[in-house]
Amino acid sequence: MRITRILAHTTLALGVALAGLGNASAELPADPGIGQTTLPFPPEPHRAYVIDVEFDNFVTGRVVVVDPEKKKVLGMVSTGFAAPSTLSRDGKYLYSADLFYSRGTRGTRTDVLTAWNTSTLSPDWEVVIPSKRAEALTQRYSLGTSSDDRFVYVFNFTPSTSVTVVDIKAKAVATEIAIPGCVLSYPVGKRAFASLCGDGNLQLVTLNDEGKEIARSHTAFFDPNAEKLVERAYAVGDTYYFVTTTGTVRGVDFSGKQPKLLPAWELVTDAADKKAGWAPGGWQLITVAPKLNRLYVLMHDAHEPMKWEDPSPIVWVFDLKTRKRIATLEAPNPIWSLNATRDDNPLLLGTNIAGGLEVFDLKSGKHTGTMEGVHKTATQVLSH
């Protein structure tokens, strides 16, 4: 009886409250900022997109759009099931390769490539793609664009591997290209993409203007029996930088007729650092600020082979011309993924394990603050 009385009183109170709101509703103007904000175009160079897979949920994800300089959240888009994302070269679109089930967690699967307008943060269009998109933690080059924005490349894993080529001009799937034994799609110029193969080769697939394969080549890149190369590379133009789990940097330049391997070099050269066990670690563990020609690497000491993906608050800074370490940055919280903006006054952005975003001014080398509560489990940060 006591519970019944409590429920009755609660219901009555709620009804009175709602009635009051109904009487007052005419006095409350609509908030023009909700769902109607338009961000400027072209996007500001420091605007960033935090890819949050919501690991505890994983059925739906999100991309949180932020201004890290002002420490301000600008908006958010909802994506489907750990969707990889990338930005168009012209800044107009954020692409996500979404995956949905008709019953939420089960039922008929539908995969789509969604083009989100970077000003309105709403979808302008979508293309249904083969239901093969890789279901994995998002990383660079699970999704990529050609340098002229004509094609988007979607990496598939079923567990056979392939790449779906989407023609943006036609807004249709152009073809699917098998890449057996290889992973990801590293865009090369207007009409090619590379993949990293388990035998240590780099595979380069060349396309025609219809998105069909017209040539394929292989270049020996590393010895998989001697070292563990991390597939999460970072590109500056058509030059890609890779790093091994023990700190060897391997670069490849795809700008010529044939891939050109750059001389390998070591991150850890000091005897004391080697003894302390310093090595790279994290998820998106490297990035480059092109205008400063500097490489940034998440590093941790006491390296353990099975724990190299652990986060770290320590970032080593290297001059790409001299290949020498020139600075060390330290965040107040461990970082899992890095991204540097590409402008003349770049910022370094790092997703920390507490749901925040660490921000560094790279010209001064100073930590300028932490954006709290930006994400739950972010795997990437994108910028224009």
NULUM-747225 format. One record per residue (C-alpha): residue in three letters; x, y negated, z negated. Coordinates in Angstrom, 1 decimal. Layout:
<sites>
+-----+--------+--------+--------+
| res |      x |      y |      z |
+-----+--------+--------+--------+
| ALA |      X |      Y |      Z |
...
+-----+--------+--------+--------+
</sites>
This chain:
<sites>
+-----+--------+--------+--------+
| res |      x |      y |      z |
+-----+--------+--------+--------+
| MET |    0.0 |    0.0 |    0.0 |
| ARG |    2.8 |   -2.4 |   -0.9 |
| ILE |    4.4 |   -1.9 |    2.6 |
| THR |    1.0 |   -2.5 |    4.2 |
| ARG |    0.6 |   -5.8 |    2.4 |
| ILE |    4.1 |   -6.8 |    3.3 |
| LEU |    3.5 |   -6.1 |    7.0 |
| ALA |    0.2 |   -8.0 |    6.9 |
| HIS |    1.8 |  -11.0 |    5.3 |
| THR |    4.7 |  -10.9 |    7.8 |
| THR |    2.3 |  -10.6 |   10.8 |
| LEU |    0.3 |  -13.6 |    9.5 |
| ALA |    3.4 |  -15.7 |    9.0 |
| LEU |    4.6 |  -14.8 |   12.5 |
| GLY |    1.3 |  -15.7 |   14.0 |
| VAL |    1.3 |  -19.1 |   12.2 |
| ALA |    4.8 |  -19.8 |   13.4 |
| LEU |    4.0 |  -18.9 |   17.0 |
| ALA |    0.9 |  -21.0 |   16.9 |
| GLY |    3.0 |  -23.9 |   15.6 |
| LEU |    5.4 |  -23.4 |   18.5 |
| GLY |    2.5 |  -23.4 |   20.9 |
| ASN |    1.3 |  -26.7 |   19.7 |
| ALA |    4.8 |  -28.2 |   19.9 |
| SER |    5.8 |  -26.8 |   23.2 |
| ALA |    4.6 |  -29.8 |   25.2 |
| GLU |    7.1 |  -31.9 |   23.2 |
| LEU |   10.1 |  -29.8 |   24.0 |
| PRO |   11.7 |  -30.6 |   27.4 |
| ALA |   13.3 |  -27.8 |   29.4 |
| ASP |   17.0 |  -27.5 |   29.0 |
| PRO |   18.4 |  -28.4 |   32.4 |
| GLY |   21.7 |  -26.6 |   31.7 |
| ILE |   20.3 |  -23.1 |   31.4 |
| GLY |   20.5 |  -21.2 |   34.6 |
| GLN |   20.9 |  -24.4 |   36.7 |
| THR |   24.6 |  -25.3 |   36.2 |
| THR |   26.5 |  -25.8 |   39.5 |
| LEU |   30.3 |  -25.7 |   39.2 |
| PRO |   32.3 |  -27.9 |   41.5 |
| PHE |   33.8 |  -26.8 |   44.8 |
| PRO |   36.5 |  -26.3 |   45.5 |
| PRO |   37.1 |  -24.6 |   42.2 |
| GLU |   39.5 |  -26.2 |   39.7 |
| PRO |   42.9 |  -24.4 |   39.9 |
| HIS |   42.7 |  -23.4 |   36.2 |
| ARG |   39.2 |  -21.9 |   36.4 |
| ALA |   39.5 |  -18.3 |   35.4 |
| TYR |   37.3 |  -15.2 |   35.6 |
| VAL |   37.6 |  -12.7 |   32.8 |
| ILE |   36.6 |   -9.1 |   33.9 |
| ASP |   35.0 |   -7.4 |   30.9 |
| VAL |   34.1 |   -3.8 |   31.4 |
| GLU |   32.3 |   -3.6 |   28.0 |
| PHE |   34.1 |   -0.4 |   27.1 |
| ASP |   31.7 |    0.5 |   24.3 |
| ASN |   28.8 |    0.3 |   26.8 |
| PHE |   30.4 |    0.8 |   30.2 |
| VAL |   27.0 |    1.0 |   32.0 |
| THR |   27.0 |   -2.7 |   32.7 |
| GLY |   29.9 |   -5.1 |   32.7 |
| ARG |   30.3 |   -8.9 |   33.1 |
| VAL |   32.6 |  -11.6 |   34.4 |
| VAL |   33.0 |  -14.5 |   32.1 |
| VAL |   33.9 |  -17.8 |   33.8 |
| VAL |   36.1 |  -20.1 |   31.7 |
| ASP |   38.0 |  -23.4 |   31.8 |
| PRO |   41.1 |  -22.3 |   29.7 |
| GLU |   42.4 |  -25.9 |   29.7 |
| LYS |   39.3 |  -27.3 |   28.0 |
| LYS |   38.7 |  -24.0 |   26.1 |
| LYS |   35.2 |  -23.9 |   27.5 |
| VAL |   33.0 |  -21.1 |   28.8 |
| LEU |   31.5 |  -22.2 |   32.2 |
| GLY |   29.1 |  -19.2 |   32.9 |
| MET |   28.8 |  -15.5 |   33.3 |
| VAL |   27.7 |  -12.9 |   35.9 |
| SER |   26.5 |   -9.4 |   35.2 |
| THR |   28.1 |   -6.5 |   37.1 |
| GLY |   27.4 |   -2.8 |   37.4 |
| PHE |   29.3 |    0.0 |   35.6 |
| ALA |   33.0 |   -1.1 |   35.2 |
| ALA |   32.9 |   -3.0 |   38.5 |
| PRO |   36.2 |   -4.1 |   40.0 |
| SER |   36.2 |   -7.7 |   41.1 |
| THR |   38.3 |  -10.0 |   43.3 |
| LEU |   38.1 |  -13.6 |   44.6 |
| SER |   37.8 |  -14.6 |   48.3 |
| ARG |   40.8 |  -16.5 |   49.6 |
| ASP |   38.7 |  -19.6 |   50.4 |
| GLY |   37.4 |  -19.7 |   46.8 |
| LYS |   33.7 |  -19.4 |   47.8 |
| TYR |   33.0 |  -15.9 |   46.5 |
| LEU |   33.6 |  -13.6 |   43.6 |
| TYR |   33.2 |  -10.1 |   44.9 |
| SER |   32.2 |   -7.2 |   42.7 |
| ALA |   31.8 |   -3.5 |   43.7 |
| ASP |   28.8 |   -2.7 |   41.6 |
| LEU |   27.4 |    0.8 |   40.7 |
| PHE |   23.9 |    1.3 |   39.5 |
| TYR |   21.7 |    4.3 |   38.5 |
| SER |   18.0 |    4.2 |   39.1 |
| ARG |   17.3 |    5.3 |   35.5 |
| GLY |   20.0 |    3.1 |   33.9 |
| THR |   22.4 |    6.0 |   32.9 |
| ARG |   21.1 |    8.6 |   35.3 |
| GLY |   19.1 |    9.0 |   38.5 |
| THR |   19.9 |    8.0 |   42.0 |
| ARG |   23.2 |    6.2 |   42.4 |
| THR |   23.5 |    3.0 |   44.5 |
| ASP |   26.8 |    1.2 |   45.2 |
| VAL |   26.9 |   -2.3 |   46.5 |
| LEU |   29.4 |   -5.0 |   47.3 |
| THR |   28.0 |   -8.2 |   45.8 |
| ALA |   29.1 |  -11.7 |   46.9 |
| TRP |   28.7 |  -14.1 |   43.9 |
| ASN |   28.7 |  -17.8 |   44.8 |
| THR |   31.5 |  -19.3 |   42.6 |
| SER |   29.5 |  -22.6 |   42.3 |
| THR |   26.1 |  -21.3 |   41.3 |
| LEU |   27.3 |  -17.9 |   39.8 |
| SER |   24.4 |  -16.2 |   41.6 |
| PRO |   24.6 |  -13.5 |   44.3 |
| ASP |   24.4 |  -14.9 |   47.8 |
| TRP |   24.2 |  -11.5 |   49.4 |
| GLU |   25.1 |   -7.8 |   49.0 |
| VAL |   26.1 |   -4.8 |   51.2 |
| VAL |   25.2 |   -1.3 |   50.3 |
| ILE |   28.4 |    0.8 |   50.4 |
| PRO |   29.1 |    4.6 |   50.2 |
| SER |   28.5 |    5.9 |   46.7 |
| LYS |   32.2 |    6.7 |   46.2 |
| ARG |   33.7 |    3.7 |   44.5 |
| ALA |   36.2 |    4.7 |   41.9 |
| GLU |   34.8 |    4.9 |   38.4 |
| ALA |   37.7 |    3.8 |   36.3 |
| LEU |   39.0 |    0.9 |   34.2 |
| THR |   39.2 |   -2.0 |   36.5 |
| GLN |   42.5 |   -3.1 |   37.9 |
| ARG |   44.0 |   -5.2 |   40.7 |
| TYR |   43.6 |   -3.7 |   44.2 |
| SER |   40.7 |   -1.5 |   43.3 |
| LEU |   39.1 |   -4.3 |   45.4 |
| GLY |   40.9 |   -6.7 |   47.7 |
| THR |   40.4 |   -9.0 |   50.6 |
| SER |   42.2 |   -9.6 |   53.9 |
| SER |   44.1 |  -12.9 |   54.1 |
| ASP |   41.5 |  -14.4 |   56.4 |
| ASP |   38.5 |  -13.2 |   54.3 |
| ARG |   37.2 |  -11.1 |   57.2 |
| PHE |   37.4 |   -7.7 |   55.3 |
| VAL |   37.0 |   -6.5 |   51.8 |
| TYR |   38.6 |   -3.2 |   50.8 |
| VAL |   37.0 |   -0.9 |   48.3 |
| PHE |   39.0 |    1.9 |   46.7 |
| ASN |   37.1 |    5.2 |   46.5 |
| PHE |   37.8 |    8.2 |   44.3 |
| THR |   35.6 |   11.3 |   44.4 |
| PRO |   38.4 |   12.8 |   43.5 |
| SER |   39.5 |   12.6 |   47.1 |
| THR |   40.7 |    9.1 |   47.9 |
| SER |   39.6 |    6.7 |   50.6 |
| VAL |   39.0 |    3.0 |   51.3 |
| THR |   35.7 |    1.5 |   52.4 |
| VAL |   36.2 |   -1.4 |   54.8 |
| VAL |   33.4 |   -4.0 |   54.6 |
| ASP |   33.1 |   -6.5 |   57.4 |
| ILE |   32.2 |   -9.8 |   55.8 |
| LYS |   31.3 |  -11.5 |   59.1 |
| ALA |   28.8 |   -8.7 |   59.9 |
| LYS |   27.9 |   -8.1 |   56.2 |
| ALA |   28.1 |   -4.4 |   56.9 |
| VAL |   30.4 |   -1.4 |   56.3 |
| ALA |   32.9 |   -1.2 |   59.2 |
| THR |   34.4 |    2.2 |   58.3 |
| GLU |   35.8 |    4.5 |   55.7 |
| ILE |   39.5 |    5.4 |   55.9 |
| ALA |   40.9 |    8.5 |   54.1 |
| ILE |   44.1 |    8.0 |   52.2 |
| PRO |   44.7 |   11.5 |   50.8 |
| GLY |   47.3 |   11.7 |   48.0 |
| CYS |   47.4 |    7.9 |   47.7 |
| VAL |   45.7 |    5.2 |   45.6 |
| LEU |   44.4 |    1.7 |   45.7 |
| SER |   44.4 |   -0.8 |   48.6 |
| TYR |   47.0 |   -3.6 |   48.5 |
| PRO |   45.9 |   -6.1 |   51.2 |
| VAL |   48.6 |   -7.0 |   53.8 |
| GLY |   47.9 |  -10.0 |   56.1 |
| LYS |   44.8 |  -10.1 |   58.2 |
| ARG |   44.5 |   -6.6 |   59.4 |
| ALA |   46.3 |   -4.1 |   57.1 |
| PHE |   46.4 |   -2.6 |   53.6 |
| ALA |   48.9 |   -0.5 |   51.8 |
| SER |   48.5 |    2.3 |   49.3 |
| LEU |   50.8 |    4.0 |   46.8 |
| CYS |   51.2 |    7.7 |   47.2 |
| GLY |   52.0 |   10.4 |   44.8 |
| ASP |   55.1 |   11.6 |   46.7 |
| GLY |   56.7 |    8.2 |   46.2 |
| ASN |   55.8 |    6.7 |   49.6 |
| LEU |   54.0 |    3.5 |   50.5 |
| GLN |   51.4 |    4.1 |   53.2 |
| LEU |   50.5 |    1.2 |   55.5 |
| VAL |   47.2 |    1.3 |   57.4 |
| THR |   46.7 |   -1.2 |   60.3 |
| LEU |   43.2 |   -2.2 |   61.5 |
| ASN |   41.8 |   -3.8 |   64.6 |
| ASP |   39.3 |   -6.7 |   64.6 |
| GLU |   36.4 |   -4.2 |   64.1 |
| GLY |   38.0 |   -2.9 |   60.9 |
| LYS |   38.9 |    0.5 |   62.5 |
| GLU |   42.3 |    2.2 |   61.9 |
| ILE |   44.8 |    1.8 |   64.7 |
| ALA |   48.1 |    2.7 |   63.1 |
| ARG |   49.5 |    4.3 |   60.0 |
| SER |   53.1 |    4.5 |   58.6 |
| HIS |   54.9 |    5.7 |   55.5 |
| THR |   57.9 |    4.2 |   53.8 |
| ALA |   59.9 |    6.0 |   51.0 |
| PHE |   59.6 |    3.7 |   48.0 |
| PHE |   60.5 |    5.5 |   44.7 |
| ASP |   61.3 |    8.9 |   43.3 |
| PRO |   58.3 |   10.1 |   41.3 |
| ASN |   60.4 |   12.8 |   39.7 |
| ALA |   62.9 |   10.3 |   38.3 |
| GLU |   60.7 |    7.4 |   37.2 |
| LYS |   57.1 |    6.4 |   36.4 |
| LEU |   56.1 |    3.5 |   38.6 |
| VAL |   53.1 |    1.5 |   37.4 |
| GLU |   50.6 |    1.1 |   40.3 |
| ARG |   49.3 |   -2.2 |   38.9 |
| ALA |   51.5 |   -4.5 |   41.0 |
| TYR |   51.3 |   -8.2 |   41.5 |
| ALA |   51.4 |   -9.9 |   44.9 |
| VAL |   52.8 |  -13.3 |   46.0 |
| GLY |   51.7 |  -13.6 |   49.6 |
| ASP |   52.6 |  -10.3 |   51.2 |
| THR |   55.4 |   -9.5 |   48.7 |
| TYR |   54.4 |   -7.0 |   46.0 |
| TYR |   56.2 |   -6.5 |   42.7 |
| PHE |   56.0 |   -3.2 |   40.8 |
| VAL |   57.5 |   -2.2 |   37.5 |
| THR |   58.3 |    1.2 |   36.0 |
| THR |   57.5 |    2.1 |   32.4 |
| THR |   61.1 |    1.7 |   31.5 |
| GLY |   61.6 |   -1.7 |   33.1 |
| THR |   62.9 |   -1.3 |   36.7 |
| VAL |   61.4 |   -3.9 |   39.0 |
| ARG |   60.8 |   -2.8 |   42.6 |
| GLY |   59.5 |   -5.2 |   45.2 |
| VAL |   58.4 |   -4.7 |   48.8 |
| ASP |   57.9 |   -7.4 |   51.5 |
| PHE |   55.2 |   -6.5 |   54.0 |
| SER |   55.4 |   -9.8 |   56.0 |
| GLY |   57.5 |   -8.3 |   58.8 |
| LYS |   56.8 |   -5.6 |   61.4 |
| GLN |   58.0 |   -2.9 |   58.9 |
| PRO |   57.9 |   -3.0 |   55.1 |
| LYS |   61.1 |   -4.3 |   53.6 |
| LEU |   62.2 |   -2.9 |   50.3 |
| LEU |   63.8 |   -5.5 |   48.0 |
| PRO |   66.8 |   -4.6 |   45.8 |
| ALA |   65.6 |   -3.0 |   42.5 |
| TRP |   66.7 |   -4.7 |   39.3 |
| GLU |   66.3 |   -4.2 |   35.5 |
| LEU |   64.3 |   -6.2 |   33.0 |
| VAL |   66.4 |   -5.0 |   30.0 |
| THR |   70.1 |   -5.6 |   30.4 |
| ASP |   71.3 |   -6.6 |   27.0 |
| ALA |   72.8 |   -3.7 |   24.9 |
| ALA |   71.0 |   -4.8 |   21.8 |
| ASP |   67.7 |   -4.9 |   23.6 |
| LYS |   68.2 |   -1.5 |   25.0 |
| LYS |   69.1 |   -0.1 |   21.6 |
| ALA |   65.9 |   -1.7 |   20.2 |
| GLY |   63.9 |    0.1 |   22.9 |
| TRP |   62.4 |   -2.9 |   24.7 |
| ALA |   60.2 |   -1.9 |   27.6 |
| PRO |   57.2 |   -3.2 |   29.5 |
| GLY |   53.7 |   -2.3 |   28.3 |
| GLY |   50.0 |   -3.2 |   28.6 |
| TRP |   47.3 |   -2.9 |   31.2 |
| GLN |   47.8 |   -5.7 |   33.7 |
| LEU |   51.3 |   -6.0 |   32.4 |
| ILE |   53.0 |   -8.4 |   35.0 |
| THR |   52.1 |  -11.6 |   36.8 |
| VAL |   53.9 |  -14.3 |   38.7 |
| ALA |   53.6 |  -18.1 |   38.7 |
| PRO |   54.4 |  -18.7 |   42.4 |
| LYS |   55.2 |  -22.5 |   42.1 |
| LEU |   57.7 |  -21.8 |   39.4 |
| ASN |   59.0 |  -18.6 |   41.0 |
| ARG |   58.8 |  -16.8 |   37.7 |
| LEU |   57.8 |  -13.3 |   36.7 |
| TYR |   56.0 |  -12.7 |   33.3 |
| VAL |   56.1 |   -9.3 |   31.7 |
| LEU |   54.4 |   -8.0 |   28.6 |
| MET |   57.1 |   -6.3 |   26.5 |
| HIS |   57.4 |   -4.3 |   23.3 |
| ASP |   60.2 |   -2.8 |   21.3 |
| ALA |   60.5 |    0.8 |   20.1 |
| HIS |   59.2 |    2.0 |   23.4 |
| GLU |   57.4 |    5.4 |   23.3 |
| PRO |   56.7 |    7.2 |   26.6 |
| MET |   53.0 |    7.9 |   25.8 |
| LYS |   52.3 |    4.5 |   24.4 |
| TRP |   53.6 |    2.2 |   27.1 |
| GLU |   50.1 |    0.8 |   27.8 |
| ASP |   49.9 |   -0.6 |   24.3 |
| PRO |   49.3 |   -4.3 |   24.0 |
| SER |   51.9 |   -6.8 |   22.8 |
| PRO |   52.2 |  -10.4 |   21.7 |
| ILE |   55.6 |  -10.7 |   23.4 |
| VAL |   56.0 |  -12.0 |   27.0 |
| TRP |   59.4 |  -12.1 |   28.7 |
| VAL |   60.0 |  -14.7 |   31.4 |
| PHE |   62.2 |  -14.1 |   34.4 |
| ASP |   63.5 |  -16.3 |   37.2 |
| LEU |   62.8 |  -14.3 |   40.4 |
| LYS |   65.7 |  -15.9 |   42.2 |
| THR |   68.4 |  -15.0 |   39.7 |
| ARG |   66.5 |  -12.1 |   38.2 |
| LYS |   67.6 |  -13.3 |   34.7 |
| ARG |   65.4 |  -13.6 |   31.6 |
| ILE |   65.1 |  -17.3 |   30.9 |
| ALA |   62.6 |  -17.4 |   28.0 |
| THR |   60.4 |  -15.5 |   25.6 |
| LEU |   56.8 |  -16.4 |   24.8 |
| GLU |   54.9 |  -15.1 |   21.8 |
| ALA |   51.1 |  -15.1 |   21.3 |
| PRO |   49.4 |  -15.1 |   17.9 |
| ASN |   47.6 |  -11.9 |   18.9 |
| PRO |   48.5 |   -8.8 |   20.9 |
| ILE |   47.8 |   -9.2 |   24.7 |
| TRP |   46.6 |   -6.4 |   27.0 |
| SER |   46.4 |   -8.1 |   30.4 |
| LEU |   48.1 |  -11.2 |   32.0 |
| ASN |   47.4 |  -13.6 |   34.7 |
| ALA |   49.2 |  -16.8 |   35.8 |
| THR |   47.4 |  -19.6 |   37.7 |
| ARG |   48.9 |  -20.5 |   41.1 |
| ASP |   49.0 |  -24.3 |   40.9 |
| ASP |   51.8 |  -26.8 |   40.3 |
| ASN |   51.1 |  -26.9 |   36.6 |
| PRO |   50.3 |  -23.3 |   35.9 |
| LEU |   48.8 |  -21.7 |   32.8 |
| LEU |   49.5 |  -18.1 |   31.6 |
| LEU |   46.3 |  -16.4 |   30.4 |
| GLY |   46.3 |  -13.3 |   28.3 |
| THR |   43.3 |  -11.2 |   27.2 |
| ASN |   43.9 |  -10.3 |   23.5 |
| ILE |   42.6 |   -7.3 |   21.7 |
| ALA |   40.3 |   -9.3 |   19.5 |
| GLY |   38.1 |  -10.6 |   22.4 |
| GLY |   39.9 |  -13.8 |   22.9 |
| LEU |   42.0 |  -15.4 |   25.6 |
| GLU |   45.5 |  -16.7 |   24.8 |
| VAL |   46.6 |  -19.8 |   26.8 |
| PHE |   50.1 |  -21.0 |   27.5 |
| ASP |   51.3 |  -24.1 |   29.4 |
| LEU |   54.1 |  -22.6 |   31.5 |
| LYS |   56.0 |  -25.8 |   32.3 |
| SER |   56.4 |  -26.5 |   28.6 |
| GLY |   56.4 |  -22.9 |   27.5 |
| LYS |   54.0 |  -23.7 |   24.7 |
| HIS |   51.0 |  -21.8 |   23.4 |
| THR |   48.1 |  -24.2 |   23.7 |
| GLY |   45.5 |  -22.3 |   21.9 |
| THR |   43.2 |  -19.2 |   21.8 |
| MET |   39.7 |  -19.1 |   23.2 |
| GLU |   37.8 |  -16.9 |   20.7 |
| GLY |   34.9 |  -14.5 |   21.5 |
| VAL |   35.3 |  -14.6 |   25.3 |
| HIS |   35.0 |  -10.9 |   25.9 |
| LYS |   34.7 |   -7.4 |   24.4 |
| THR |   37.1 |   -5.3 |   26.3 |
| ALA |   38.6 |   -7.3 |   29.2 |
| THR |   40.9 |   -5.6 |   31.7 |
| GLN |   41.7 |   -8.4 |   34.1 |
| VAL |   41.8 |  -12.2 |   34.5 |
| LEU |   41.4 |  -13.7 |   38.0 |
| SER |   42.1 |  -17.2 |   39.2 |
| HIS |   42.0 |  -19.1 |   42.5 |
+-----+--------+--------+--------+
</sites>
